[in-house]
Amino acid sequence: MNLLFGQGDKIVLIGDSITDCDRGRPIGEAGNGGAGRGYVELVDAFLQSTYPERKLRVVNVGTSGHTVRDLKARWQTDVIDQKPDWLTIMIGTNDVWRQFDRPMLSELHVLIDEYERTLEELVVQTKSLVKGIVLMTPFFVEACREDRMRMEMDRYGAVVRAVAERNDALFVDTQAAFDRVLEHIYSAQLTWDRVHPNKAGHMILARALLDAVGFDYAKQA
């Protein structure tokens, strides 16, 4: 499979703190680490070092603490106005997490029906404007599938899969990518809170995304 990103493509990646990771502000500026210090930075580094001739531009528009409801509120400025060729979306962690860490603050909870409805609305609104959309599941770095938050995160991940299938978007199962590693190591080796990955955890995300878009690890620049 050849890399799907073409000559001069602009790739916008949107999400929450896992995407944000101290990315540059304002959008596209090099301050605060530019692409951030997480999987977006790793994706950018892989692309620039392996496909320099394509002159790809990676733009991080992740914002810490955001839910799909927040993405909708900033969609025009942070996605449409950026005029991306490709868009990746990874959202849902806070939609689920707020139901567990702040159970009494129901106004912060994005329940699964709203999550699916809003995610689909954003994808439908955007898919004709870009070459392609990549939908990445939220995840919980917990090997026990009977854990309550893990079970709920899996439900939201299934929604992402369904939205991707209905809209011909690429689908990245980040939970499955973590699960393969969790067969061999404990979650604390990848994250301190089972949500925010360390560098090894971000590498798992970067590789899952790169695999989905046809990255050739054997290619020489």
C-alpha positions as protocol buffer text, in pm:
chain_id: "A"
residue {
  index: 1
  type: MET
  ca { x: 0 y: 0 z: 0 }
}
residue {
  index: 2
  type: ASN
  ca { x: 133 y: 344 z: -93 }
}
residue {
  index: 3
  type: LEU
  ca { x: 116 y: 641 z: 139 }
}
residue {
  index: 4
  type: LEU
  ca { x: -222 y: 807 z: 93 }
}
residue {
  index: 5
  type: PHE
  ca { x: -91 y: 1157 z: 164 }
}
residue {
  index: 6
  type: GLY
  ca { x: -1 y: 1323 z: -165 }
}
residue {
  index: 7
  type: GLN
  ca { x: 232 y: 1598 z: -277 }
}
residue {
  index: 8
  type: GLY
  ca { x: 192 y: 1912 z: -67 }
}
residue {
  index: 9
  type: ASP
  ca { x: -98 y: 1773 z: 138 }
}
residue {
  index: 10
  type: LYS
  ca { x: -200 y: 1947 z: 458 }
}
residue {
  index: 11
  type: ILE
  ca { x: -297 y: 1705 z: 734 }
}
residue {
  index: 12
  type: VAL
  ca { x: -499 y: 1848 z: 1024 }
}
residue {
  index: 13
  type: LEU
  ca { x: -529 y: 1644 z: 1343 }
}
residue {
  index: 14
  type: ILE
  ca { x: -799 y: 1736 z: 1593 }
}
residue {
  index: 15
  type: GLY
  ca { x: -877 y: 1599 z: 1936 }
}
residue {
  index: 16
  type: ASP
  ca { x: -830 y: 1654 z: 2310 }
}
residue {
  index: 17
  type: SER
  ca { x: -523 y: 1666 z: 2538 }
}
residue {
  index: 18
  type: ILE
  ca { x: -385 y: 1343 z: 2392 }
}
residue {
  index: 19
  type: THR
  ca { x: -360 y: 1524 z: 2058 }
}
residue {
  index: 20
  type: ASP
  ca { x: -278 y: 1867 z: 2204 }
}
residue {
  index: 21
  type: CYS
  ca { x: 35 y: 1781 z: 2405 }
}
residue {
  index: 22
  type: ASP
  ca { x: 150 y: 2145 z: 2425 }
}
residue {
  index: 23
  type: ARG
  ca { x: 108 y: 2207 z: 2053 }
}
residue {
  index: 24
  type: GLY
  ca { x: 194 y: 2545 z: 1903 }
}
residue {
  index: 25
  type: ARG
  ca { x: -43 y: 2837 z: 1948 }
}
residue {
  index: 26
  type: PRO
  ca { x: -179 y: 3010 z: 1750 }
}
residue {
  index: 27
  type: ILE
  ca { x: -249 y: 2727 z: 1506 }
}
residue {
  index: 28
  type: GLY
  ca { x: 50 y: 2648 z: 1290 }
}
residue {
  index: 29
  type: GLU
  ca { x: 301 y: 2848 z: 1497 }
}
residue {
  index: 30
  type: ALA
  ca { x: 618 y: 2680 z: 1614 }
}
residue {
  index: 31
  type: GLY
  ca { x: 589 y: 2786 z: 1979 }
}
residue {
  index: 32
  type: ASN
  ca { x: 531 y: 2532 z: 2257 }
}
residue {
  index: 33
  type: GLY
  ca { x: 672 y: 2248 z: 2050 }
}
residue {
  index: 34
  type: GLY
  ca { x: 497 y: 2313 z: 1718 }
}
residue {
  index: 35
  type: ALA
  ca { x: 321 y: 1982 z: 1656 }
}
residue {
  index: 36
  type: GLY
  ca { x: 326 y: 1913 z: 2030 }
}
residue {
  index: 37
  type: ARG
  ca { x: 509 y: 1644 z: 2223 }
}
residue {
  index: 38
  type: GLY
  ca { x: 286 y: 1346 z: 2151 }
}
residue {
  index: 39
  type: TYR
  ca { x: 177 y: 1121 z: 1867 }
}
residue {
  index: 40
  type: VAL
  ca { x: 125 y: 1416 z: 1630 }
}
residue {
  index: 41
  type: GLU
  ca { x: 490 y: 1514 z: 1669 }
}
residue {
  index: 42
  type: LEU
  ca { x: 594 y: 1154 z: 1601 }
}
residue {
  index: 43
  type: VAL
  ca { x: 373 y: 1130 z: 1292 }
}
residue {
  index: 44
  type: ASP
  ca { x: 520 y: 1456 z: 1166 }
}
residue {
  index: 45
  type: ALA
  ca { x: 875 y: 1336 z: 1229 }
}
residue {
  index: 46
  type: PHE
  ca { x: 816 y: 1006 z: 1049 }
}
residue {
  index: 47
  type: LEU
  ca { x: 660 y: 1179 z: 750 }
}
residue {
  index: 48
  type: GLN
  ca { x: 922 y: 1452 z: 718 }
}
residue {
  index: 49
  type: SER
  ca { x: 1214 y: 1212 z: 753 }
}
residue {
  index: 50
  type: THR
  ca { x: 1079 y: 945 z: 517 }
}
residue {
  index: 51
  type: TYR
  ca { x: 882 y: 1144 z: 259 }
}
residue {
  index: 52
  type: PRO
  ca { x: 1065 y: 1480 z: 242 }
}
residue {
  index: 53
  type: GLU
  ca { x: 995 y: 1509 z: -130 }
}
residue {
  index: 54
  type: ARG
  ca { x: 619 y: 1530 z: -66 }
}
residue {
  index: 55
  type: LYS
  ca { x: 649 y: 1844 z: 147 }
}
residue {
  index: 56
  type: LEU
  ca { x: 365 y: 1739 z: 375 }
}
residue {
  index: 57
  type: ARG
  ca { x: 232 y: 1980 z: 636 }
}
residue {
  index: 58
  type: VAL
  ca { x: 105 y: 1848 z: 969 }
}
residue {
  index: 59
  type: VAL
  ca { x: -116 y: 2082 z: 1174 }
}
residue {
  index: 60
  type: ASN
  ca { x: -215 y: 2001 z: 1531 }
}
residue {
  index: 61
  type: VAL
  ca { x: -544 y: 2152 z: 1651 }
}
residue {
  index: 62
  type: GLY
  ca { x: -596 y: 1935 z: 1959 }
}
residue {
  index: 63
  type: THR
  ca { x: -725 y: 2114 z: 2270 }
}
residue {
  index: 64
  type: SER
  ca { x: -691 y: 1974 z: 2620 }
}
residue {
  index: 65
  type: GLY
  ca { x: -1012 y: 1881 z: 2800 }
}
residue {
  index: 66
  type: HIS
  ca { x: -1232 y: 1887 z: 2493 }
}
residue {
  index: 67
  type: THR
  ca { x: -1523 y: 1663 z: 2405 }
}
residue {
  index: 68
  type: VAL
  ca { x: -1696 y: 1616 z: 2072 }
}
residue {
  index: 69
  type: ARG
  ca { x: -1932 y: 1894 z: 2183 }
}
residue {
  index: 70
  type: ASP
  ca { x: -1634 y: 2130 z: 2209 }
}
residue {
  index: 71
  type: LEU
  ca { x: -1505 y: 2019 z: 1868 }
}
residue {
  index: 72
  type: LYS
  ca { x: -1835 y: 2117 z: 1714 }
}
residue {
  index: 73
  type: ALA
  ca { x: -1808 y: 2466 z: 1864 }
}
residue {
  index: 74
  type: ARG
  ca { x: -1467 y: 2529 z: 1705 }
}
residue {
  index: 75
  type: TRP
  ca { x: -1507 y: 2324 z: 1388 }
}
residue {
  index: 76
  type: GLN
  ca { x: -1531 y: 2621 z: 1151 }
}
residue {
  index: 77
  type: THR
  ca { x: -1211 y: 2792 z: 1266 }
}
residue {
  index: 78
  type: ASP
  ca { x: -1002 y: 2487 z: 1354 }
}
residue {
  index: 79
  type: VAL
  ca { x: -1100 y: 2258 z: 1068 }
}
residue {
  index: 80
  type: ILE
  ca { x: -1295 y: 2418 z: 782 }
}
residue {
  index: 81
  type: ASP
  ca { x: -1094 y: 2740 z: 778 }
}
residue {
  index: 82
  type: GLN
  ca { x: -769 y: 2543 z: 782 }
}
residue {
  index: 83
  type: LYS
  ca { x: -862 y: 2391 z: 444 }
}
residue {
  index: 84
  type: PRO
  ca { x: -705 y: 2050 z: 511 }
}
residue {
  index: 85
  type: ASP
  ca { x: -647 y: 1786 z: 247 }
}
residue {
  index: 86
  type: TRP
  ca { x: -671 y: 1516 z: 513 }
}
residue {
  index: 87
  type: LEU
  ca { x: -834 y: 1525 z: 855 }
}
residue {
  index: 88
  type: THR
  ca { x: -784 y: 1291 z: 1150 }
}
residue {
  index: 89
  type: ILE
  ca { x: -1021 y: 1295 z: 1448 }
}
residue {
  index: 90
  type: MET
  ca { x: -957 y: 1130 z: 1783 }
}
residue {
  index: 91
  type: ILE
  ca { x: -1215 y: 1234 z: 2041 }
}
residue {
  index: 92
  type: GLY
  ca { x: -1421 y: 1068 z: 2312 }
}
residue {
  index: 93
  type: THR
  ca { x: -1192 y: 1027 z: 2612 }
}
residue {
  index: 94
  type: ASN
  ca { x: -1337 y: 1322 z: 2803 }
}
residue {
  index: 95
  type: ASP
  ca { x: -1688 y: 1241 z: 2682 }
}
residue {
  index: 96
  type: VAL
  ca { x: -1654 y: 916 z: 2876 }
}
residue {
  index: 97
  type: TRP
  ca { x: -1417 y: 1022 z: 3155 }
}
residue {
  index: 98
  type: ARG
  ca { x: -1633 y: 1307 z: 3285 }
}
residue {
  index: 99
  type: GLN
  ca { x: -1904 y: 1050 z: 3357 }
}
residue {
  index: 100
  type: PHE
  ca { x: -1663 y: 877 z: 3598 }
}
residue {
  index: 101
  type: ASP
  ca { x: -1440 y: 1145 z: 3750 }
}
residue {
  index: 102
  type: ARG
  ca { x: -1717 y: 1407 z: 3783 }
}
residue {
  index: 103
  type: PRO
  ca { x: -2034 y: 1200 z: 3809 }
}
residue {
  index: 104
  type: MET
  ca { x: -2239 y: 1475 z: 3972 }
}
residue {
  index: 105
  type: LEU
  ca { x: -2165 y: 1732 z: 3700 }
}
residue {
  index: 106
  type: SER
  ca { x: -2407 y: 1595 z: 3442 }
}
residue {
  index: 107
  type: GLU
  ca { x: -2379 y: 1907 z: 3228 }
}
residue {
  index: 108
  type: LEU
  ca { x: -2025 y: 1795 z: 3138 }
}
residue {
  index: 109
  type: HIS
  ca { x: -2133 y: 1448 z: 3030 }
}
residue {
  index: 110
  type: VAL
  ca { x: -2158 y: 1374 z: 2658 }
}
residue {
  index: 111
  type: LEU
  ca { x: -2370 y: 1061 z: 2648 }
}
residue {
  index: 112
  type: ILE
  ca { x: -2332 y: 813 z: 2369 }
}
residue {
  index: 113
  type: ASP
  ca { x: -2632 y: 928 z: 2161 }
}
residue {
  index: 114
  type: GLU
  ca { x: -2507 y: 1287 z: 2150 }
}
residue {
  index: 115
  type: TYR
  ca { x: -2155 y: 1163 z: 2084 }
}
residue {
  index: 116
  type: GLU
  ca { x: -2260 y: 960 z: 1782 }
}
residue {
  index: 117
  type: ARG
  ca { x: -2494 y: 1226 z: 1647 }
}
residue {
  index: 118
  type: THR
  ca { x: -2234 y: 1503 z: 1675 }
}
residue {
  index: 119
  type: LEU
  ca { x: -1941 y: 1302 z: 1541 }
}
residue {
  index: 120
  type: GLU
  ca { x: -2143 y: 1196 z: 1239 }
}
residue {
  index: 121
  type: GLU
  ca { x: -2259 y: 1552 z: 1179 }
}
residue {
  index: 122
  type: LEU
  ca { x: -1901 y: 1678 z: 1172 }
}
residue {
  index: 123
  type: VAL
  ca { x: -1785 y: 1401 z: 941 }
}
residue {
  index: 124
  type: VAL
  ca { x: -2076 y: 1449 z: 699 }
}
residue {
  index: 125
  type: GLN
  ca { x: -2019 y: 1824 z: 697 }
}
residue {
  index: 126
  type: THR
  ca { x: -1652 y: 1784 z: 611 }
}
residue {
  index: 127
  type: LYS
  ca { x: -1602 y: 1474 z: 398 }
}
residue {
  index: 128
  type: SER
  ca { x: -1674 y: 1644 z: 65 }
}
residue {
  index: 129
  type: LEU
  ca { x: -1414 y: 1913 z: 143 }
}
residue {
  index: 130
  type: VAL
  ca { x: -1118 y: 1681 z: 197 }
}
residue {
  index: 131
  type: LYS
  ca { x: -942 y: 1392 z: 28 }
}
residue {
  index: 132
  type: GLY
  ca { x: -1003 y: 1171 z: 326 }
}
residue {
  index: 133
  type: ILE
  ca { x: -1090 y: 1148 z: 695 }
}
residue {
  index: 134
  type: VAL
  ca { x: -928 y: 918 z: 950 }
}
residue {
  index: 135
  type: LEU
  ca { x: -1138 y: 834 z: 1256 }
}
residue {
  index: 136
  type: MET
  ca { x: -943 y: 710 z: 1558 }
}
residue {
  index: 137
  type: THR
  ca { x: -1117 y: 555 z: 1857 }
}
residue {
  index: 138
  type: PRO
  ca { x: -1081 y: 685 z: 2209 }
}
residue {
  index: 139
  type: PHE
  ca { x: -906 y: 437 z: 2438 }
}
residue {
  index: 140
  type: PHE
  ca { x: -849 y: 342 z: 2800 }
}
residue {
  index: 141
  type: VAL
  ca { x: -514 y: 181 z: 2877 }
}
residue {
  index: 142
  type: GLU
  ca { x: -662 y: -96 z: 3092 }
}
residue {
  index: 143
  type: ALA
  ca { x: -625 y: -466 z: 3013 }
}
residue {
  index: 144
  type: CYS
  ca { x: -930 y: -568 z: 3216 }
}
residue {
  index: 145
  type: ARG
  ca { x: -1219 y: -544 z: 2976 }
}
residue {
  index: 146
  type: GLU
  ca { x: -1469 y: -568 z: 3263 }
}
residue {
  index: 147
  type: ASP
  ca { x: -1347 y: -240 z: 3411 }
}
residue {
  index: 148
  type: ARG
  ca { x: -1646 y: -4 z: 3399 }
}
residue {
  index: 149
  type: MET
  ca { x: -1468 y: 282 z: 3225 }
}
residue {
  index: 150
  type: ARG
  ca { x: -1300 y: 43 z: 2981 }
}
residue {
  index: 151
  type: MET
  ca { x: -1639 y: -107 z: 2895 }
}
residue {
  index: 152
  type: GLU
  ca { x: -1787 y: 235 z: 2828 }
}
residue {
  index: 153
  type: MET
  ca { x: -1487 y: 345 z: 2622 }
}
residue {
  index: 154
  type: ASP
  ca { x: -1530 y: 32 z: 2410 }
}
residue {
  index: 155
  type: ARG
  ca { x: -1891 y: 132 z: 2345 }
}
residue {
  index: 156
  type: TYR
  ca { x: -1780 y: 475 z: 2222 }
}
residue {
  index: 157
  type: GLY
  ca { x: -1511 y: 310 z: 2011 }
}
residue {
  index: 158
  type: ALA
  ca { x: -1779 y: 98 z: 1845 }
}
residue {
  index: 159
  type: VAL
  ca { x: -1961 y: 419 z: 1757 }
}
residue {
  index: 160
  type: VAL
  ca { x: -1647 y: 551 z: 1586 }
}
residue {
  index: 161
  type: ARG
  ca { x: -1624 y: 232 z: 1383 }
}
residue {
  index: 162
  type: ALA
  ca { x: -1989 y: 262 z: 1276 }
}
residue {
  index: 163
  type: VAL
  ca { x: -1951 y: 628 z: 1176 }
}
residue {
  index: 164
  type: ALA
  ca { x: -1640 y: 544 z: 976 }
}
residue {
  index: 165
  type: GLU
  ca { x: -1816 y: 261 z: 793 }
}
residue {
  index: 166
  type: ARG
  ca { x: -2118 y: 475 z: 708 }
}
residue {
  index: 167
  type: ASN
  ca { x: -1903 y: 755 z: 570 }
}
residue {
  index: 168
  type: ASP
  ca { x: -1619 y: 565 z: 398 }
}
residue {
  index: 169
  type: ALA
  ca { x: -1363 y: 705 z: 641 }
}
residue {
  index: 170
  type: LEU
  ca { x: -1045 y: 527 z: 742 }
}
residue {
  index: 171
  type: PHE
  ca { x: -1077 y: 363 z: 1083 }
}
residue {
  index: 172
  type: VAL
  ca { x: -801 y: 328 z: 1343 }
}
residue {
  index: 173
  type: ASP
  ca { x: -872 y: 106 z: 1643 }
}
residue {
  index: 174
  type: THR
  ca { x: -635 y: 260 z: 1897 }
}
residue {
  index: 175
  type: GLN
  ca { x: -776 y: 42 z: 2176 }
}
residue {
  index: 176
  type: ALA
  ca { x: -678 y: -271 z: 1986 }
}
residue {
  index: 177
  type: ALA
  ca { x: -330 y: -127 z: 1933 }
}
residue {
  index: 178
  type: PHE
  ca { x: -288 y: -76 z: 2307 }
}
residue {
  index: 179
  type: ASP
  ca { x: -438 y: -415 z: 2387 }
}
residue {
  index: 180
  type: ARG
  ca { x: -172 y: -592 z: 2183 }
}
residue {
  index: 181
  type: VAL
  ca { x: 101 y: -427 z: 2391 }
}
residue {
  index: 182
  type: LEU
  ca { x: -87 y: -482 z: 2718 }
}
residue {
  index: 183
  type: GLU
  ca { x: -59 y: -857 z: 2660 }
}
residue {
  index: 184
  type: HIS
  ca { x: 308 y: -817 z: 2754 }
}
residue {
  index: 185
  type: ILE
  ca { x: 340 y: -520 z: 2992 }
}
residue {
  index: 186
  type: TYR
  ca { x: 143 y: -344 z: 3266 }
}
residue {
  index: 187
  type: SER
  ca { x: -47 y: -26 z: 3182 }
}
residue {
  index: 188
  type: ALA
  ca { x: 171 y: 188 z: 3413 }
}
residue {
  index: 189
  type: GLN
  ca { x: 457 y: 139 z: 3167 }
}
residue {
  index: 190
  type: LEU
  ca { x: 253 y: 332 z: 2908 }
}
residue {
  index: 191
  type: THR
  ca { x: 60 y: 589 z: 3112 }
}
residue {
  index: 192
  type: TRP
  ca { x: 35 y: 722 z: 3467 }
}
residue {
  index: 193
  type: ASP
  ca { x: -345 y: 753 z: 3470 }
}
residue {
  index: 194
  type: ARG
  ca { x: -454 y: 505 z: 3201 }
}
residue {
  index: 195
  type: VAL
  ca { x: -552 y: 801 z: 2979 }
}
residue {
  index: 196
  type: HIS
  ca { x: -250 y: 1019 z: 2901 }
}
residue {
  index: 197
  type: PRO
  ca { x: 23 y: 814 z: 2731 }
}
residue {
  index: 198
  type: ASN
  ca { x: 397 y: 849 z: 2784 }
}
residue {
  index: 199
  type: LYS
  ca { x: 627 y: 852 z: 2481 }
}
residue {
  index: 200
  type: ALA
  ca { x: 592 y: 476 z: 2428 }
}
residue {
  index: 201
  type: GLY
  ca { x: 214 y: 511 z: 2440 }
}
residue {
  index: 202
  type: HIS
  ca { x: 222 y: 794 z: 2191 }
}
residue {
  index: 203
  type: MET
  ca { x: 439 y: 579 z: 1964 }
}
residue {
  index: 204
  type: ILE
  ca { x: 163 y: 316 z: 1968 }
}
residue {
  index: 205
  type: LEU
  ca { x: -83 y: 581 z: 1851 }
}
residue {
  index: 206
  type: ALA
  ca { x: 152 y: 717 z: 1586 }
}
residue {
  index: 207
  type: ARG
  ca { x: 219 y: 373 z: 1442 }
}
residue {
  index: 208
  type: ALA
  ca { x: -151 y: 286 z: 1436 }
}
residue {
  index: 209
  type: LEU
  ca { x: -225 y: 602 z: 1240 }
}
residue {
  index: 210
  type: LEU
  ca { x: 70 y: 562 z: 1004 }
}
residue {
  index: 211
  type: ASP
  ca { x: -23 y: 199 z: 935 }
}
residue {
  index: 212
  type: ALA
  ca { x: -374 y: 309 z: 836 }
}
residue {
  index: 213
  type: VAL
  ca { x: -247 y: 559 z: 578 }
}
residue {
  index: 214
  type: GLY
  ca { x: 4 y: 326 z: 415 }
}
residue {
  index: 215
  type: PHE
  ca { x: 332 y: 446 z: 563 }
}
residue {
  index: 216
  type: ASP
  ca { x: 630 y: 250 z: 427 }
}
residue {
  index: 217
  type: TYR
  ca { x: 875 y: 192 z: 711 }
}
residue {
  index: 218
  type: ALA
  ca { x: 1133 y: 47 z: 470 }
}
residue {
  index: 219
  type: LYS
  ca { x: 1139 y: 352 z: 242 }
}
residue {
  index: 220
  type: GLN
  ca { x: 1459 y: 553 z: 227 }
}
residue {
  index: 221
  type: ALA
  ca { x: 1434 y: 932 z: 192 }
}
